[in-house]
Amino acid sequence: MTPAQGETALSPTFKAVLYGIALTALARASLVVAVCIIMDAFGSQDLGLSLRTAVLAFGLLGGAALGRGLRAERASEFDPASRFYALALVNYFICYAALLAGSFLKPGGN
C-alpha cells in the first residue's frame, strides 16, 4: 500500500530495526549451535571443533559484509550499506553464541 498524496510512509524506528536484527541473529545462532550439537551426536565431528569452525566461518563472513558495507557507504549507497551492516551484526552474533557455547564445554573434551 502506498501513501496517499501528502502523507509520508512510516519508517521503522531504530529500536524496531535493532529488535528485528536481534531476533534474526538469535534464530540463526541457535540453528548453528544446534547443527554443531547434532554433528557431535552423530559422531561425525567433535563439538569443540565444530564450534570453532563456526566461529571462524561466520567471523570471515561478518568481516566480508562489513567491508562491503563500508564500500557501499563510501559510494553514498546507504540502503545497501545498512543491509551489509545488519548482516555483519548477525554474523558476529553467531560467532559470539558459538564462543559462548564453547566456553561451557569441559576443558578436556565434551
N, C-alpha and C positions, 0 to 999 in steps of 0.2 A: 504494500500500500504506500503510495507516495503522498507527501504532504500537500494540502491544498495551497492555493496561492496565498502568500502572506504568512504561512506557517513554516516553522523550521522543524526539521527532523530531530528527534531526540537522540542524542548520542549517549552511549553508556558512560556512567561515571567511572572515575579512576578506580574506585573501590569495587565496582561491579566487574571491571576488566580483570583486576588482580584476583578476585574471587574465582572467576572462570579459569584463569591460568592455574590457580592453586588446585582446583578440583581436577583439572586435566592432568596436572603433574602428579597428584596423589593417585589417580586411577592408573596412569601409566607406570608409575614406580611400583605400585602394588602388583601389577601384572608382571613386571620384570623380576621382582623378588620371588613371586610365585613360580615363574618359569625356572628360575635358578634352583628353587627348592625341589621342584618336580624332577629336574635333571639329576639332582643329588639322590632323590628317592629311587630312581630307576637305575642308579649306579653308573650312569654314563660319564659323569664328571663330579669332582669334589665341589662341595658348596662354596668353600672359601675361594677356590679358583674361579668358579662361575661368577661370584660377586665381584671379584677383582677385574674380571674380563668385562663385566657390565660397566664398572666404573670407568675403565679405560675407553671403551667404545662410546659411551654416552658423553664422556668428557670431551672426546675428539669431536663428536657431533655438535656439542654445545659451543666449542671453540669455532668450528666452521660457521655455525649460524650467527655467532656474534660478529665474526669477521665480515660476513655478507651483510649484516645489519649496519655495520659501520660504513661499508662501501656504499650502501643504498642511502644512508643519511648524508654522506658527503656529496652524493649526486642529487640531493634535495628530493629524494623519493621517500617521503616519510611514512606512507602507508605500508610499503613492503618492509621498510626498516623496522617498524613496530612489530610486524609479524615475525621477523627474524629474531628480534629481541625476546619476544614471548617464547619462541621455540628454544632459544638458548636457556631461558629460565627453566623451562620444563626439563630439558636435558640435564642441566646442573642439579635440579631437584632429584632426578632419578639417580645421579651419582651420589648425592648425599644420602638418599634412602638405602642404596646398596652398601655404602660405607657404614651406615648406622647398623644395618642388619649384620654386616660382617664383624662389627665390634662386639656383638652378642655371642659370637662363636667362642668356644673354648680355645685357649692358646695352642693346645696340642692337636686339635682335629675338629671334628664336627660337634 
